[in-house]
Amino acid sequence: MRTWTISELSNEFGITPRAIRFYEDEELIQPTRVGQSRVYAARDRARLALILRGKRVGFSLDEIKEMLDLYNVKDGQATQLSYTIKKFSQRISMLEQQRADIEHSLEELRGARARLEVLLGEKQPHRKPANDDGHGRLIGYSMNAAARD
């Protein structure tokens, strides 16, 4: 059976040994010990990959721990899968709303920047706007956005 050291896992996943020890302290992974050394099994490595993936998409460590701990429920992982699908759906909805909010903010900022460039251009007629496409058209400026403001 293949095992890994803390150094091997930290190199593979691009995290510090301290981070791996933290996940151990939080009982997310449970390596065995051989003397003073930690030895990580395939299960620990897989859990570490899932922890890092979960963090990357915005799950808290508590949420990740809940999802991982449900693996041990004796129903063929149905509980874990159902719970994880529910958590993923919630996270997807939240991220889609954040994306919509960000797109709206970007549209507002681009419109405001374009209007400011026009005002500055009136005060400095020889200055080319920073967001000019080289043909006198402003990049990122929507007449629809300007009309709403």
C-alpha positions, 0 to 999 in steps of 0.5 A: 500500500502506497503511503506519503510523508508530510513533505511529499503531500505538501510538495504535491499540493503546494501547501505547507506542512503546517497547513497539513498539520492544521487539517490533522488538528481539525480532524479532517485527516488522520495519518498514522504515526511511525515513531515521530513521523506522520504517514499518510495513506491514500484515504488521507491524500484523497481527503486532502485533495477534497479539502483543498478543492472545497476551500477553493470553491468557498466552503468552510472547513466545517462544511467540508468536515461535514461532507467528509464525515458523512462518508462513514455513514453505513448507507452506501454513501447515499447520505454523503452524496445527497448532502454534498449535492445539496451543499454544491447546489447552494454554493452554485446559487450563491456564486451565480448571484455573486457573479451577477452582482460583480457583472452589474458593478463592472457595468456601472464602473465602466459606464462611470469611467467612460463618462469621466473620460468624456468630461476629462476629454472636454477639459483636455481636448488633445488627450486620448481617453485611456479606454479609447480603442484607437478609432475614437470609440470608448471601450466598455461604454454602453449607451444603454448603461449611460441612458439608465444613469 
